[in-house]
Amino acid sequence: MDKKKVHIILDIVAIAALIGFMFWANASFNPYNKRIFNTCCIYAICALSMNMVNGFTGLFSLGQPGFMAIGAYITAIFTVSTADKVSIYKIIPISDFMANLSAPFPVALILGGLVAAVFAFLIGFPVLRLRGDYLAIATLGFSEIIRICITNMQGVTNGPTGINRIPSHINMWVSLLILAVIVIFTLAMMRTTYGRALLAIREDEVAAQAMGVNLFRHKMLAFVLSGFMAGIGGGMLASLVGAIGPDQFKFTVAYEILLMVVLGGQGSVSGSIAGAFIVRIALEKLRFLDEPIPAIGYPGIGGMRMVVFSALLMLVIILWRKGIFGNKELSWDGIGGFFKLIGSRFRRAFGKKEVSE
C-alpha cells in the first residue's frame, strides 16, 4: 500500500477518534471543563488570526484585541433581544433602529467578522507601510483607539457598562466546528499562489518584489483575513461569556495571544492550536497553587500560579527555541519520524550498554 493511501486511512481513523472523544467529553466533562475547551478553541482561532500576519507574512501586528472587540459587539448587538436592549441601555437609551437590529447567531457572527475585516482594511492603509516594532506599536495603538471609542459610544455600545444578557450559542461541537473550518481554510489558502506569496514576503521582501509579488496588496490581504478571524473569535467569546465590556479587550490580550503563537511556533497552524490549548489549560489548571493545600501544609500564595506558569514557559522556550512546532505542521510523516528518532536513540543506548559489558 502506497504512502498516500496509508495517510488517508490514518486521517479517517484520527477523525473518527476525534468524534468519539467529542461524544465522550460532551457527556463526561463538567460545565467548567467544557468552558475551558470552548475558550481554548476561541483563543486558537485568535492565535491563527495573529499567525496569519506575524507567522505567515513576517510582519509584527498586535491589533487582535481591537478586532475581537468589534466582532464581539457586533455579534452581541444582533443577537440580544429588543426588550433586553431597551433595559440594558440605561444612561443613553438605545435608538429604535439599533434596538430592532436582529439576526441569527451564524449571520451575526459572520457580520462581526466582516465589520472587523473592514476596519482592518481601513487601518491597513496607514500602518502596513511601517515595519517591525513601528508596525507593532501602530497596530496596538489602533487597537486601544477602538477600545476607547467603544467606551465612549454610549448609545451604541452602552459605554463602559458593556452589554450583557447575550444568548449563549457556543458549545463544544460549535466551537470545534468553527475552529475546524478556519483551520481548513487557512491550510488551503497557504497552498495557493497567495499563500506562497505571503511566505515569500516573510522570507525576503526584496526578492519577493523582484519576482513580481505586490507587497502591499498581499500584506493587506493577510491583515484583512487576520481581522476577520479575530472578529469571529471575539463574537464567539461574547456568546460564550454572555456579557462583554471594553476592559475585556485591553492590550494585555494581544500579549497573551502572541505568547500562544510564539510558544506553538510562528508560521504553524498546528503550533497556534497547540499553543492556545497549552496556555489556556495551564492558566486554569494551575489555580490550585494560589489556594492552601492542607494535606502538604502549603499555605497558598497569591500569584504563585503565574510564577510556576512563567517558569514552565521558559523551560519550553529553552527546549524549543522556535516554538514547539517551529514553522512546521503536524503530519503523519513527522510523527513517524519522531518515533523513528526515539527508537534509534534507544537502540544506540542499548548497543553502547552491551559493548561496555
LOLO-901327 format. One record per residue (C-alpha): residue in one letter; x, y, z. Coordinates in steps of 0.001 Angstrom, whole numbers, plus 500000, padded with zeros to 6 digits. Each point is the difference from the previous one (the first is absolute). Example, Ala and Ser with C-alpha at 12.3 -4.5 7.8 and 13.67 -1.06 7.14 Angstrom:
<recs>
A512300495500507800;S501370503440499340;
</recs>
This chain:
<recs>
M500000500000500000;D501447503378498989;K500611502808502467;K497101502148498771;K497414497283500676;V501513499357503428;H499698503700500839;I496348500044498874;I499223497029502253;L501805501649502905;D498063503223499386;I496704498115500132;V501047498246503204;A501079503309501577;I496700501701499079;A498029497054501368;A502055500125503224;L499376503758500314;I496240499538499531;G500027497207502572;F501906502208502428;M497498502821499476;F497046497729500777;W501761498762503139;A501115503470501106;N496602501567499367;A498427497372502250;S502756499817502645;F501414503520500372;N498528502246502642;P498951503559499009;Y503361501382501161;N502044497668497774;K497634500610497083;R500537503729500417;I503784499485499981;F499743497993496781;N497848502654498324;T502372502746501145;C502954498051498592;C498288499722496608;I499185503726499969;Y503542501026500876;A501355497532497430;I498023501930497370;C501416503292501311;A503526498526499971;L499492498889496401;S498881503529499132;M503215501445501439;N502084497282498368;M498544500975496631;V501900503300500286;N502850499282502411;G500864496466498964;F499064499578496346;T500705503536498772;G502874500920502316;L498435503217501315;F499512500920503666;S496418500959500830;L498386500327503425;G496562501208498934;Q498023496847500839;P498184501366503102;G498442502824497967;F498708497667497299;M498735497568502637;A498121502863501674;I498329500984496717;G498902496423499319;A498775499572503568;Y497888503166500028;I498512499432496541;T499043496446500961;A498519501186503298;I497966502820498437;F498465497672497415;T499234497108502362;V498700501762503147;S496209500336499916;T498327503398499544;A498449499933503485;D503358499233501618;K501717502784498046;V497470502558501234;S500602498946503609;I503811499783499639;Y500566503481498533;K499163502173503048;I502325503026499812;I499289500833496348;P496932498160498629;I500614497930496914;S498473501220496744;D497084498134498460;F502165499043497028;M502688498437502214;A497425498344502239;N498322498271497074;L503208498649498479;S499789496215500138;A501542497028498235;P500581496291500654;F503256499219501779;P501870498665496914;V499074503121498012;A500918502299502902;L503331498214500434;I500893500382496322;L498893503648500078;G502311500568502968;G502880498482498060;L499201502061496900;V499795503293501918;A503314499178501693;A501467499265496548;V498780503401498733;F501713501737502928;A503137497960499312;F499885501192496389;L499678503649501079;I502720499704502626;G502269498107497625;F500483502926497634;P502074502098502413;V501588497286502172;L501119497455497392;R502521502500498664;L501855499570503281;R502263497132500989;G501156498170503086;D499429501579503398;Y498409503088498418;L497268497838498492;A499434498261503338;I499665503314501835;A497666501434497344;T497667496978499974;L499978499887503799;G499150503705500017;F497116499525497580;S498740497135502161;E499945502318503018;I498271502704497929;I497253497517499106;R499604499077503677;I499813503657501061;C497421500722497282;I497915497062501210;T500226501362503552;N498691503406498948;M497297498950497521;Q497284499732502652;G497053499850497625;V501527497189497933;T502140497899502338;N498536501029503390;G503405501483500880;P502094498596502873;T497009498058501332;G500057497697496994;I497317497643498751;N498661497026501915;R497221497447499533;I501685498788496813;P498397496677498985;S502356497044500218;H500409498140496715;I503443498519500639;N500489496391501017;M502811497510499440;W498738498903496584;V499469503553498722;S503382501264501182;L501820496993498531;L498106500287496700;I500840503700499572;L503644499348500904;A500140497115497499;V498553502161497202;I502554502757500645;V502870497497500196;I498997498352496707;F499626503414498337;T503412501140501262;L501785496833498904;A498306500106496581;M500811503694499500;M503667499530500867;R500264497486497157;T498748502513497432;T502101502583498175;Y498882502609502557;G501232497837502854;R503336499352498339;A500335503731499333;L499473500715503706;L502726497507500873;A502291501622497440;I499408503396501611;R500854498496503387;E503280498591498756;D501199502984497949;E497885502994498994;V502522501255497438;A500251496636498252;A496197499578500062;Q499509503428498437;A502618499227497367;M497997496885499078;G496895502134499403;V498218499691503357;N497956503097500846;L501153500510503597;F497298502411501152;R497109498030498476;H501096496710501531;K500720501569503393;M496548501570499902;L498452496627499143;A501679498391503003;F499023502899502274;V496343499928498921;L499772496219500418;S501615500374503412;G497400502603500986;F497152497797498764;M501150496973502016;A500583502119503113;G496476501420499605;I498617496456499842;G501922499120503156;G498681503102501773;G496415499189499033;M500368496452501314;L501481501331503238;A497042502345500487;S497538497164499491;L501926497710502353;V500421502493502843;G496572501604499661;A501216503499500880;I502665502252498504;G501629503284500900;P502918502107498743;D502317498763502772;Q499905496483498551;F501935501194496941;K502964501808501524;F503456499870498400;T501014497167502360;V497789497678497932;A502349500568497046;Y502964498867502094;E498182496850501065;I499148499110496395;L503574500794498928;L501221497625502706;M497849497228498517;V501387500646496512;V503637500096501114;L499609496968502256;G498412497872497279;G502195501291497179;Q499644502971497674;G498839498923496579;S498397496770501224;V496247499382500125;S500569496975502236;G502190502142502250;S497323502666500449;I497461497388501085;A502449498250502324;G501170503311501486;A496436501156500694;F499016496745501687;I503197499816502068;V499799503598501238;R496289500037500807;I499982496575501685;A503152500773502001;L498617503339501194;E496831498295501231;K501408496786501433;L502742501761501992;R497482502021502017;F500348497564502901;L503441501486500703;D498363503230501169;E497908498137502586;P501087498194503213;I500701496252499793;P499610498689503587;A501103496470499075;I503594501130499415;G499958503079502202;Y500103502440497077;P498534503332501192;G499060501282496547;I501790502952498436;G498147502481497830;G501590500216496562;M501954496731500323;R498023498674497042;M501567502593497696;V503490499376501415;V499803496281499244;F498367500665496639;S502808502392499020;A502655497485501076;L498375497280497897;L499855502348497013;M503698500822500321;L500794496286500138;V498008499359496814;I501654502909498169;I503454498764501056;L499240496530498644;W498251501256496829;R501453503385499080;K497811500354496919;G496894498751501752;I498683496489500359;F499296499579496271;G502252502745498606;N498590500796496571;K499089496364499325;E496612498309500073;L498925496856501789;S500105497160497456;W500076496236499961;D503505500053498532;G501100502273502823;I498420497748502638;G501601496940498404;G503366501747499850;F499729500953503670;F499402496391501080;K502806498798497709;L502340502523501618;I499017498842503492;G500431496371498968;S503434500589498476;R501158501790503155;F498828497117502164;R501765497532497720;R503230501999500154;A499758500232503776;F499313496250500304;G502838499155497617;K502511502102501920;K498928498298503213;E500662496587498480;V503457501038498772;S500929501360503415;E499000496693501603;
</recs>
